[in-house]
């Protein structure tokens, strides 16, 4: 106002001088006018509230409120204020609970020069509050550039390194823009307009404690960026306050998300599950089976738009709130209250303000008791309200948007809360004695009595800001997703990888999945299902772009942690081509191996011609030797039994363990609960020495067989006929068998079953289809019709076999060069 006042004084003086000139006697010499007063120099001032535990403040200059800066909140900057240069007595007053104010800075004399800018920040905490004044010469930002000045204004953060880089820059190869301690700041720095990323680490370390994600700095952008104590959601200790010409805004850590608390306030409602975005399971165990009148903790969730369902815990098909749309802003904290009676249930989302104040307690009162009608609320020093006026009068019950008082600041002390019908002095609730201390934050919610109706009751919710939890992985699960793990198996060349991390101390887990090899991905989830079993979605993953899907740190119960560690969950990627899932990966620890294998009639000895098929899935813990195996069949309507047998490919063997038919799906066969191998059979299993056999009335010896083949085992089918001889031989004889290759050792076991032939010798030869070659290994003939060998291939021989360059040949007296020949080829197709 001082500058405006001066301008009016200058204009008035000019008019007076003009009037005197017109009235002067023309005989008197004219009096020369006084020279005009010099135009006052202009300066620019911006005020910032950066004291995390201080209440709202008033800004005064020369004893008067400056530019309507009253009750300025934390993490708020004023616009630039244009003032006349000169001296000002500046004062900052804190607002107290009783409505008075008290100086916390000043009054202090500050001199502002012309053509300068002054940022005055209130920094520190209430006990140590002080002004931080930053001066800069008034200049324009160079065309094509953006300008920033960075300030460390977070009293509870240590010395930090601040990096401003390209969004995709590797931090390890970057230089920090600045290393700052509290109250230190950089000069104004210009950079070309474009996309940048701000990351903050403890000084000298590379652990990122704040990550802005991508920020677009436009041509002419000009801001002071202050690191302030974070009082919102997320684990980062700081939030960036961006102060520009017209005001300020906040930049949160990109992983801040939001906090959500849910209160079951429906007195006649059953236990409920709260489901987000139509998920099959609650996103957090606390949202499962929530009962009246209880509330969850503040739960970390991603920011964004949600559809909220409230369903009966006993039967999720009974939905009482269907697709209530809510938006959770980044960094914000909310309480969702399911309220009213069950017939008229509604959901209201209340924004919370849990910032703690050093000068007061904060209390908010919410009317969520439908049977109570309009009420008066008393807040008194004793339990007698007869001579008191209500603090809040005629507060109505409204729905779906509830009525609340907002946060009231109270001086430390003892109080009584009394609720009456509007206009009455007869207590419906209370008087409730409550003791409040500075720094506490509470929400009091009035609800109906249990089961509904009167008298109403009050529950007190602690709104204190949740302590940030630093995720520290206690166990990692590296997961490979393939089509072979899908049920049924999917033929695809694509695969995906994921890292699942478990923090058992804080009972959290998180997921990052790379699906960049796949196209047309429609969804990614964690499913609840054991190996070989399909199950419901447990946790949906978020599409972050570029083929990356994530699940932020999510709370688990002890039971769910046990399920995760026992391998009862899997990751599934759904695509347009395979909506049920194109690649899948069981979440298992490093000591557990996964085996998948097909079942077919062609693997039976003798072979069975059948349209039925099957798929096998197994896990083996290499330390405990615990085994889980699931066999899934298709086209088999009358299987009588299924077993794991001992025997390599191409040989029949005895039953090792029986499989149990699933009580709800006749096409699923599983190992008994808690099945464990002995050391001998574990060694045989990993060498490919077991198979699954499914028996039917039509084929009592087995209609479907599948060799259990760990990752190091390859099975090559062999069908030997006279037609494959060079030259071809006419014969009714037939040979069926297989060769098992251990790719780690080069060891092979070859088994051939011969029919209608009595060979004089048998060998494996080197040679492609249609050409004869030299003998590599001879077979032995331990029993009539069965020929076998066990040898170790050289590296060259192994490569030759993997390239279909080996064949079996059986010689007879009638055909000494060979009567039966069969090329050794991978698989049984």
Secondary structure as GFF3:
##gff-version 3
##sequence-region A 1 829
A	DSSP	alpha_helix	2	23	.	.	.	ID=ss1
A	DSSP	beta_strand	42	49	.	.	.	ID=ss2
A	DSSP	beta_strand	57	61	.	.	.	ID=ss3
A	DSSP	beta_strand	64	65	.	.	.	ID=ss4
A	DSSP	beta_strand	76	77	.	.	.	ID=ss5
A	DSSP	beta_strand	81	84	.	.	.	ID=ss6
A	DSSP	beta_strand	86	95	.	.	.	ID=ss7
A	DSSP	beta_strand	101	112	.	.	.	ID=ss8
A	DSSP	beta_strand	116	123	.	.	.	ID=ss9
A	DSSP	three_ten_helix	126	128	.	.	.	ID=ss10
A	DSSP	beta_strand	130	137	.	.	.	ID=ss11
A	DSSP	beta_strand	145	152	.	.	.	ID=ss12
A	DSSP	beta_strand	160	165	.	.	.	ID=ss13
A	DSSP	three_ten_helix	171	173	.	.	.	ID=ss14
A	DSSP	beta_strand	178	180	.	.	.	ID=ss15
A	DSSP	beta_strand	189	192	.	.	.	ID=ss16
A	DSSP	beta_strand	194	202	.	.	.	ID=ss17
A	DSSP	beta_strand	208	217	.	.	.	ID=ss18
A	DSSP	beta_strand	222	229	.	.	.	ID=ss19
A	DSSP	beta_strand	238	244	.	.	.	ID=ss20
A	DSSP	beta_strand	247	251	.	.	.	ID=ss21
A	DSSP	beta_strand	258	264	.	.	.	ID=ss22
A	DSSP	beta_strand	272	276	.	.	.	ID=ss23
A	DSSP	three_ten_helix	285	287	.	.	.	ID=ss24
A	DSSP	beta_strand	299	301	.	.	.	ID=ss25
A	DSSP	beta_strand	304	312	.	.	.	ID=ss26
A	DSSP	beta_strand	319	328	.	.	.	ID=ss27
A	DSSP	beta_strand	333	339	.	.	.	ID=ss28
A	DSSP	three_ten_helix	342	344	.	.	.	ID=ss29
A	DSSP	beta_strand	346	351	.	.	.	ID=ss30
A	DSSP	beta_strand	361	367	.	.	.	ID=ss31
A	DSSP	beta_strand	375	380	.	.	.	ID=ss32
A	DSSP	beta_strand	392	395	.	.	.	ID=ss33
A	DSSP	beta_strand	403	410	.	.	.	ID=ss34
A	DSSP	beta_strand	413	421	.	.	.	ID=ss35
A	DSSP	beta_strand	427	436	.	.	.	ID=ss36
A	DSSP	beta_strand	441	447	.	.	.	ID=ss37
A	DSSP	beta_strand	457	462	.	.	.	ID=ss38
A	DSSP	beta_strand	475	481	.	.	.	ID=ss39
A	DSSP	three_ten_helix	483	485	.	.	.	ID=ss40
A	DSSP	beta_strand	496	503	.	.	.	ID=ss41
A	DSSP	beta_strand	508	514	.	.	.	ID=ss42
A	DSSP	beta_strand	521	528	.	.	.	ID=ss43
A	DSSP	beta_strand	537	540	.	.	.	ID=ss44
A	DSSP	beta_strand	542	545	.	.	.	ID=ss45
A	DSSP	beta_strand	548	555	.	.	.	ID=ss46
A	DSSP	alpha_helix	558	565	.	.	.	ID=ss47
A	DSSP	beta_strand	569	575	.	.	.	ID=ss48
A	DSSP	beta_strand	583	586	.	.	.	ID=ss49
A	DSSP	beta_strand	592	599	.	.	.	ID=ss50
A	DSSP	three_ten_helix	601	603	.	.	.	ID=ss51
A	DSSP	beta_strand	613	621	.	.	.	ID=ss52
A	DSSP	beta_strand	627	634	.	.	.	ID=ss53
A	DSSP	beta_strand	639	646	.	.	.	ID=ss54
A	DSSP	beta_strand	655	658	.	.	.	ID=ss55
A	DSSP	beta_strand	660	662	.	.	.	ID=ss56
A	DSSP	beta_strand	665	670	.	.	.	ID=ss57
A	DSSP	alpha_helix	679	686	.	.	.	ID=ss58
A	DSSP	beta_strand	690	696	.	.	.	ID=ss59
A	DSSP	beta_strand	704	707	.	.	.	ID=ss60
A	DSSP	beta_strand	713	720	.	.	.	ID=ss61
A	DSSP	three_ten_helix	722	724	.	.	.	ID=ss62
A	DSSP	beta_strand	734	742	.	.	.	ID=ss63
A	DSSP	beta_strand	747	755	.	.	.	ID=ss64
A	DSSP	beta_strand	761	766	.	.	.	ID=ss65
A	DSSP	beta_strand	775	778	.	.	.	ID=ss66
A	DSSP	beta_strand	780	783	.	.	.	ID=ss67
A	DSSP	beta_strand	786	792	.	.	.	ID=ss68
A	DSSP	alpha_helix	795	802	.	.	.	ID=ss69
A	DSSP	beta_strand	806	811	.	.	.	ID=ss70
A	DSSP	beta_strand	820	823	.	.	.	ID=ss71
A	DSSP	beta_strand	825	826	.	.	.	ID=ss72
###
